[in-house]
Amino acid sequence: MVPKPQGEKERDWDRELAEVDRLLNQLPTHQAEQAAAAAKRAAAPPSAPASSQPTSRAGTWARVGLGLLIGIGMTQWPYTHGCGLKLFIYLGGVFTVIVAGVWSGLSSWKRQMGVAHILSQGLVIWGLVLAAREVLPRIGYAKEVATWFCP
């Protein structure tokens, strides 16, 4: 602590800060900001947080379940998808798996649902694995070579 010189009084910070607040409240821009904030608070109806609404939690689980069904269904794809149009339709399905995983992942993150979020991230990874299995041989990265279009 620094010693005070003789004759100097100790400052009353509460009084000085109260004076600063009083002067700020007199500014026209500060008054307008306070009025806008008060109007916004009055206009906004009180609402429950998104995580406590049961319909939003059920909706998140519905998204996760739908994504998992699509992801599992992709393993049972009934058509050949070696090349051509059938390959691109299959890749569209794989893209749908990835989108479903991201969609349910965002919803579960927003609602702080840990298990649903882990399942969603697994769904995204599963979609990327399915995509890699088809794309890598066609771009020359895998030992096996495949073509995009049928000869």
CNS distance restraints for C-alpha pairs under 8 A (distance, minus, plus):
assign (resid   4 and name CA) (resid   8 and name CA) 6.84 0.50 0.50
assign (resid  12 and name CA) (resid  16 and name CA) 6.44 0.50 0.50
assign (resid  13 and name CA) (resid  17 and name CA) 5.97 0.50 0.50
assign (resid  14 and name CA) (resid  18 and name CA) 6.08 0.50 0.50
assign (resid  15 and name CA) (resid  19 and name CA) 6.33 0.50 0.50
assign (resid  16 and name CA) (resid  20 and name CA) 6.37 0.50 0.50
assign (resid  17 and name CA) (resid  21 and name CA) 6.20 0.50 0.50
assign (resid  18 and name CA) (resid  22 and name CA) 6.18 0.50 0.50
assign (resid  19 and name CA) (resid  23 and name CA) 6.25 0.50 0.50
assign (resid  20 and name CA) (resid  24 and name CA) 6.15 0.50 0.50
assign (resid  21 and name CA) (resid  25 and name CA) 6.16 0.50 0.50
assign (resid  22 and name CA) (resid  26 and name CA) 6.65 0.50 0.50
assign (resid  23 and name CA) (resid  27 and name CA) 7.03 0.50 0.50
assign (resid  24 and name CA) (resid  30 and name CA) 6.67 0.50 0.50
assign (resid  25 and name CA) (resid  30 and name CA) 6.06 0.50 0.50
assign (resid  25 and name CA) (resid  31 and name CA) 6.21 0.50 0.50
assign (resid  26 and name CA) (resid  30 and name CA) 7.45 0.50 0.50
assign (resid  26 and name CA) (resid  31 and name CA) 7.14 0.50 0.50
assign (resid  27 and name CA) (resid  31 and name CA) 6.40 0.50 0.50
assign (resid  28 and name CA) (resid  32 and name CA) 6.28 0.50 0.50
assign (resid  29 and name CA) (resid  33 and name CA) 6.27 0.50 0.50
assign (resid  30 and name CA) (resid  34 and name CA) 6.23 0.50 0.50
assign (resid  31 and name CA) (resid  35 and name CA) 6.17 0.50 0.50
assign (resid  32 and name CA) (resid  36 and name CA) 6.16 0.50 0.50
assign (resid  33 and name CA) (resid  37 and name CA) 6.16 0.50 0.50
assign (resid  34 and name CA) (resid  38 and name CA) 6.12 0.50 0.50
assign (resid  35 and name CA) (resid  39 and name CA) 6.14 0.50 0.50
assign (resid  36 and name CA) (resid  40 and name CA) 6.13 0.50 0.50
assign (resid  37 and name CA) (resid  41 and name CA) 6.23 0.50 0.50
assign (resid  38 and name CA) (resid  42 and name CA) 6.18 0.50 0.50
assign (resid  39 and name CA) (resid  43 and name CA) 6.06 0.50 0.50
assign (resid  40 and name CA) (resid  44 and name CA) 6.17 0.50 0.50
assign (resid  48 and name CA) (resid  52 and name CA) 6.68 0.50 0.50
assign (resid  48 and name CA) (resid  53 and name CA) 7.07 0.50 0.50
assign (resid  49 and name CA) (resid  53 and name CA) 7.06 0.50 0.50
assign (resid  50 and name CA) (resid  56 and name CA) 6.96 0.50 0.50
assign (resid  50 and name CA) (resid 110 and name CA) 7.98 0.50 0.50
assign (resid  50 and name CA) (resid 111 and name CA) 6.45 0.50 0.50
assign (resid  51 and name CA) (resid  56 and name CA) 7.29 0.50 0.50
assign (resid  51 and name CA) (resid  57 and name CA) 6.98 0.50 0.50
assign (resid  51 and name CA) (resid 110 and name CA) 7.55 0.50 0.50
assign (resid  51 and name CA) (resid 111 and name CA) 4.51 0.50 0.50
assign (resid  51 and name CA) (resid 112 and name CA) 6.95 0.50 0.50
assign (resid  52 and name CA) (resid  57 and name CA) 7.88 0.50 0.50
assign (resid  53 and name CA) (resid  57 and name CA) 6.69 0.50 0.50
assign (resid  54 and name CA) (resid  58 and name CA) 6.23 0.50 0.50
assign (resid  55 and name CA) (resid  59 and name CA) 6.04 0.50 0.50
assign (resid  56 and name CA) (resid  60 and name CA) 6.21 0.50 0.50
assign (resid  57 and name CA) (resid  61 and name CA) 6.36 0.50 0.50
assign (resid  57 and name CA) (resid 111 and name CA) 7.18 0.50 0.50
assign (resid  58 and name CA) (resid  62 and name CA) 6.09 0.50 0.50
assign (resid  59 and name CA) (resid  63 and name CA) 6.24 0.50 0.50
assign (resid  60 and name CA) (resid  64 and name CA) 6.28 0.50 0.50
assign (resid  60 and name CA) (resid 104 and name CA) 6.23 0.50 0.50
assign (resid  60 and name CA) (resid 107 and name CA) 5.86 0.50 0.50
assign (resid  60 and name CA) (resid 108 and name CA) 6.09 0.50 0.50
assign (resid  60 and name CA) (resid 116 and name CA) 7.75 0.50 0.50
assign (resid  61 and name CA) (resid  65 and name CA) 5.97 0.50 0.50
assign (resid  61 and name CA) (resid 104 and name CA) 7.98 0.50 0.50
assign (resid  61 and name CA) (resid 116 and name CA) 6.84 0.50 0.50
assign (resid  62 and name CA) (resid  66 and name CA) 6.00 0.50 0.50
assign (resid  63 and name CA) (resid  67 and name CA) 6.12 0.50 0.50
assign (resid  63 and name CA) (resid 100 and name CA) 7.19 0.50 0.50
assign (resid  63 and name CA) (resid 103 and name CA) 7.47 0.50 0.50
assign (resid  63 and name CA) (resid 104 and name CA) 5.29 0.50 0.50
assign (resid  64 and name CA) (resid  68 and name CA) 6.13 0.50 0.50
assign (resid  64 and name CA) (resid 100 and name CA) 7.61 0.50 0.50
assign (resid  64 and name CA) (resid 101 and name CA) 7.25 0.50 0.50
assign (resid  64 and name CA) (resid 104 and name CA) 5.37 0.50 0.50
assign (resid  64 and name CA) (resid 105 and name CA) 7.98 0.50 0.50
assign (resid  64 and name CA) (resid 116 and name CA) 6.60 0.50 0.50
assign (resid  64 and name CA) (resid 119 and name CA) 7.20 0.50 0.50
assign (resid  64 and name CA) (resid 120 and name CA) 6.24 0.50 0.50
assign (resid  65 and name CA) (resid  69 and name CA) 6.15 0.50 0.50
assign (resid  66 and name CA) (resid  70 and name CA) 6.27 0.50 0.50
assign (resid  66 and name CA) (resid 100 and name CA) 7.69 0.50 0.50
assign (resid  67 and name CA) (resid  71 and name CA) 6.05 0.50 0.50
assign (resid  67 and name CA) (resid  97 and name CA) 6.18 0.50 0.50
assign (resid  67 and name CA) (resid 100 and name CA) 5.06 0.50 0.50
assign (resid  67 and name CA) (resid 101 and name CA) 6.13 0.50 0.50
assign (resid  67 and name CA) (resid 104 and name CA) 7.66 0.50 0.50
assign (resid  67 and name CA) (resid 120 and name CA) 7.84 0.50 0.50
assign (resid  67 and name CA) (resid 123 and name CA) 7.10 0.50 0.50
assign (resid  68 and name CA) (resid  72 and name CA) 6.03 0.50 0.50
assign (resid  68 and name CA) (resid 123 and name CA) 6.69 0.50 0.50
assign (resid  69 and name CA) (resid  73 and name CA) 5.89 0.50 0.50
assign (resid  70 and name CA) (resid  74 and name CA) 6.19 0.50 0.50
assign (resid  70 and name CA) (resid  97 and name CA) 6.21 0.50 0.50
assign (resid  71 and name CA) (resid  75 and name CA) 7.30 0.50 0.50
assign (resid  71 and name CA) (resid  94 and name CA) 7.95 0.50 0.50
assign (resid  71 and name CA) (resid  97 and name CA) 5.65 0.50 0.50
assign (resid  71 and name CA) (resid 123 and name CA) 6.79 0.50 0.50
assign (resid  71 and name CA) (resid 126 and name CA) 7.26 0.50 0.50
assign (resid  71 and name CA) (resid 127 and name CA) 7.12 0.50 0.50
assign (resid  72 and name CA) (resid  76 and name CA) 7.34 0.50 0.50
assign (resid  73 and name CA) (resid  77 and name CA) 6.64 0.50 0.50
assign (resid  74 and name CA) (resid  93 and name CA) 7.33 0.50 0.50
assign (resid  74 and name CA) (resid  94 and name CA) 7.33 0.50 0.50
assign (resid  79 and name CA) (resid  86 and name CA) 7.67 0.50 0.50
assign (resid  80 and name CA) (resid  86 and name CA) 7.00 0.50 0.50
assign (resid  80 and name CA) (resid  87 and name CA) 7.90 0.50 0.50
assign (resid  81 and name CA) (resid  86 and name CA) 5.07 0.50 0.50
assign (resid  81 and name CA) (resid  87 and name CA) 4.40 0.50 0.50
assign (resid  81 and name CA) (resid  90 and name CA) 6.49 0.50 0.50
assign (resid  82 and name CA) (resid  86 and name CA) 7.41 0.50 0.50
assign (resid  82 and name CA) (resid  87 and name CA) 5.87 0.50 0.50
assign (resid  82 and name CA) (resid 146 and name CA) 7.89 0.50 0.50
assign (resid  82 and name CA) (resid 147 and name CA) 7.95 0.50 0.50
assign (resid  82 and name CA) (resid 148 and name CA) 7.98 0.50 0.50
assign (resid  83 and name CA) (resid  87 and name CA) 5.00 0.50 0.50
assign (resid  83 and name CA) (resid  88 and name CA) 7.88 0.50 0.50
assign (resid  83 and name CA) (resid 147 and name CA) 6.37 0.50 0.50
assign (resid  83 and name CA) (resid 148 and name CA) 5.23 0.50 0.50
assign (resid  83 and name CA) (resid 149 and name CA) 5.03 0.50 0.50
assign (resid  83 and name CA) (resid 150 and name CA) 5.22 0.50 0.50
assign (resid  84 and name CA) (resid  88 and name CA) 6.67 0.50 0.50
assign (resid  84 and name CA) (resid 148 and name CA) 6.07 0.50 0.50
assign (resid  84 and name CA) (resid 149 and name CA) 4.35 0.50 0.50
assign (resid  84 and name CA) (resid 150 and name CA) 5.32 0.50 0.50
assign (resid  85 and name CA) (resid  89 and name CA) 6.23 0.50 0.50
assign (resid  85 and name CA) (resid 149 and name CA) 7.85 0.50 0.50
assign (resid  86 and name CA) (resid  90 and name CA) 6.15 0.50 0.50
assign (resid  87 and name CA) (resid  91 and name CA) 6.16 0.50 0.50
assign (resid  87 and name CA) (resid 148 and name CA) 7.61 0.50 0.50
assign (resid  88 and name CA) (resid  92 and name CA) 6.12 0.50 0.50
assign (resid  89 and name CA) (resid  93 and name CA) 6.46 0.50 0.50
assign (resid  90 and name CA) (resid  94 and name CA) 6.36 0.50 0.50
assign (resid  91 and name CA) (resid  95 and name CA) 6.06 0.50 0.50
assign (resid  91 and name CA) (resid 131 and name CA) 6.82 0.50 0.50
assign (resid  92 and name CA) (resid  96 and name CA) 6.23 0.50 0.50
assign (resid  93 and name CA) (resid  97 and name CA) 6.44 0.50 0.50
assign (resid  94 and name CA) (resid  98 and name CA) 6.51 0.50 0.50
assign (resid  94 and name CA) (resid 127 and name CA) 5.68 0.50 0.50
assign (resid  94 and name CA) (resid 128 and name CA) 7.93 0.50 0.50
assign (resid  94 and name CA) (resid 130 and name CA) 6.57 0.50 0.50
assign (resid  94 and name CA) (resid 131 and name CA) 6.30 0.50 0.50
assign (resid  95 and name CA) (resid  99 and name CA) 6.20 0.50 0.50
assign (resid  95 and name CA) (resid 127 and name CA) 7.05 0.50 0.50
assign (resid  95 and name CA) (resid 131 and name CA) 7.87 0.50 0.50
assign (resid  96 and name CA) (resid 100 and name CA) 5.99 0.50 0.50
assign (resid  97 and name CA) (resid 101 and name CA) 6.21 0.50 0.50
assign (resid  97 and name CA) (resid 123 and name CA) 6.99 0.50 0.50
assign (resid  97 and name CA) (resid 124 and name CA) 7.01 0.50 0.50
assign (resid  97 and name CA) (resid 127 and name CA) 5.48 0.50 0.50
assign (resid  98 and name CA) (resid 102 and name CA) 6.29 0.50 0.50
assign (resid  98 and name CA) (resid 123 and name CA) 6.83 0.50 0.50
assign (resid  98 and name CA) (resid 124 and name CA) 4.83 0.50 0.50
assign (resid  98 and name CA) (resid 125 and name CA) 7.82 0.50 0.50
assign (resid  98 and name CA) (resid 126 and name CA) 7.90 0.50 0.50
assign (resid  98 and name CA) (resid 127 and name CA) 5.02 0.50 0.50
assign (resid  98 and name CA) (resid 128 and name CA) 7.01 0.50 0.50
assign (resid  99 and name CA) (resid 103 and name CA) 5.97 0.50 0.50
assign (resid  99 and name CA) (resid 124 and name CA) 7.67 0.50 0.50
assign (resid 100 and name CA) (resid 104 and name CA) 6.06 0.50 0.50
assign (resid 100 and name CA) (resid 123 and name CA) 7.87 0.50 0.50
assign (resid 100 and name CA) (resid 124 and name CA) 7.86 0.50 0.50
assign (resid 101 and name CA) (resid 105 and name CA) 5.83 0.50 0.50
assign (resid 101 and name CA) (resid 120 and name CA) 4.76 0.50 0.50
assign (resid 101 and name CA) (resid 121 and name CA) 6.34 0.50 0.50
assign (resid 101 and name CA) (resid 122 and name CA) 7.76 0.50 0.50
assign (resid 101 and name CA) (resid 123 and name CA) 5.09 0.50 0.50
assign (resid 101 and name CA) (resid 124 and name CA) 4.83 0.50 0.50
assign (resid 102 and name CA) (resid 106 and name CA) 6.12 0.50 0.50
assign (resid 102 and name CA) (resid 120 and name CA) 6.86 0.50 0.50
assign (resid 102 and name CA) (resid 121 and name CA) 7.46 0.50 0.50
assign (resid 102 and name CA) (resid 124 and name CA) 6.53 0.50 0.50
assign (resid 103 and name CA) (resid 107 and name CA) 6.38 0.50 0.50
assign (resid 104 and name CA) (resid 108 and name CA) 5.99 0.50 0.50
assign (resid 104 and name CA) (resid 116 and name CA) 7.82 0.50 0.50
assign (resid 104 and name CA) (resid 117 and name CA) 7.38 0.50 0.50
assign (resid 104 and name CA) (resid 120 and name CA) 5.85 0.50 0.50
assign (resid 105 and name CA) (resid 109 and name CA) 5.98 0.50 0.50
assign (resid 105 and name CA) (resid 116 and name CA) 7.47 0.50 0.50
assign (resid 105 and name CA) (resid 117 and name CA) 5.20 0.50 0.50
assign (resid 105 and name CA) (resid 118 and name CA) 7.98 0.50 0.50
assign (resid 105 and name CA) (resid 120 and name CA) 4.95 0.50 0.50
assign (resid 105 and name CA) (resid 121 and name CA) 6.45 0.50 0.50
assign (resid 106 and name CA) (resid 110 and name CA) 6.13 0.50 0.50
assign (resid 107 and name CA) (resid 111 and name CA) 6.34 0.50 0.50
assign (resid 108 and name CA) (resid 112 and name CA) 5.82 0.50 0.50
assign (resid 108 and name CA) (resid 113 and name CA) 5.05 0.50 0.50
assign (resid 108 and name CA) (resid 114 and name CA) 7.18 0.50 0.50
assign (resid 108 and name CA) (resid 116 and name CA) 5.89 0.50 0.50
assign (resid 108 and name CA) (resid 117 and name CA) 5.17 0.50 0.50
assign (resid 109 and name CA) (resid 113 and name CA) 6.36 0.50 0.50
assign (resid 109 and name CA) (resid 114 and name CA) 7.56 0.50 0.50
assign (resid 109 and name CA) (resid 117 and name CA) 6.24 0.50 0.50
assign (resid 113 and name CA) (resid 117 and name CA) 6.12 0.50 0.50
assign (resid 114 and name CA) (resid 118 and name CA) 6.25 0.50 0.50
assign (resid 115 and name CA) (resid 119 and name CA) 6.28 0.50 0.50
assign (resid 116 and name CA) (resid 120 and name CA) 6.11 0.50 0.50
assign (resid 117 and name CA) (resid 121 and name CA) 6.20 0.50 0.50
assign (resid 118 and name CA) (resid 122 and name CA) 6.20 0.50 0.50
assign (resid 119 and name CA) (resid 123 and name CA) 6.18 0.50 0.50
assign (resid 120 and name CA) (resid 124 and name CA) 6.40 0.50 0.50
assign (resid 121 and name CA) (resid 125 and name CA) 6.29 0.50 0.50
assign (resid 122 and name CA) (resid 126 and name CA) 6.04 0.50 0.50
assign (resid 123 and name CA) (resid 127 and name CA) 6.18 0.50 0.50
assign (resid 124 and name CA) (resid 128 and name CA) 6.29 0.50 0.50
assign (resid 125 and name CA) (resid 129 and name CA) 6.19 0.50 0.50
assign (resid 126 and name CA) (resid 130 and name CA) 6.25 0.50 0.50
assign (resid 127 and name CA) (resid 131 and name CA) 6.17 0.50 0.50
assign (resid 128 and name CA) (resid 132 and name CA) 6.00 0.50 0.50
assign (resid 129 and name CA) (resid 133 and name CA) 6.13 0.50 0.50
assign (resid 130 and name CA) (resid 134 and name CA) 6.75 0.50 0.50
assign (resid 131 and name CA) (resid 135 and name CA) 5.96 0.50 0.50
assign (resid 132 and name CA) (resid 136 and name CA) 5.41 0.50 0.50
assign (resid 133 and name CA) (resid 137 and name CA) 7.34 0.50 0.50
assign (resid 134 and name CA) (resid 138 and name CA) 7.14 0.50 0.50
assign (resid 135 and name CA) (resid 139 and name CA) 6.47 0.50 0.50
assign (resid 136 and name CA) (resid 140 and name CA) 6.43 0.50 0.50
assign (resid 136 and name CA) (resid 141 and name CA) 5.26 0.50 0.50
assign (resid 136 and name CA) (resid 142 and name CA) 5.74 0.50 0.50
assign (resid 137 and name CA) (resid 141 and name CA) 5.88 0.50 0.50
assign (resid 137 and name CA) (resid 142 and name CA) 4.79 0.50 0.50
assign (resid 137 and name CA) (resid 143 and name CA) 7.19 0.50 0.50
assign (resid 137 and name CA) (resid 144 and name CA) 5.78 0.50 0.50
assign (resid 137 and name CA) (resid 145 and name CA) 4.99 0.50 0.50
assign (resid 137 and name CA) (resid 146 and name CA) 5.36 0.50 0.50
assign (resid 137 and name CA) (resid 147 and name CA) 7.94 0.50 0.50
assign (resid 138 and name CA) (resid 145 and name CA) 6.14 0.50 0.50
assign (resid 138 and name CA) (resid 146 and name CA) 4.90 0.50 0.50
assign (resid 138 and name CA) (resid 147 and name CA) 5.43 0.50 0.50
assign (resid 138 and name CA) (resid 148 and name CA) 6.41 0.50 0.50
assign (resid 140 and name CA) (resid 145 and name CA) 6.37 0.50 0.50
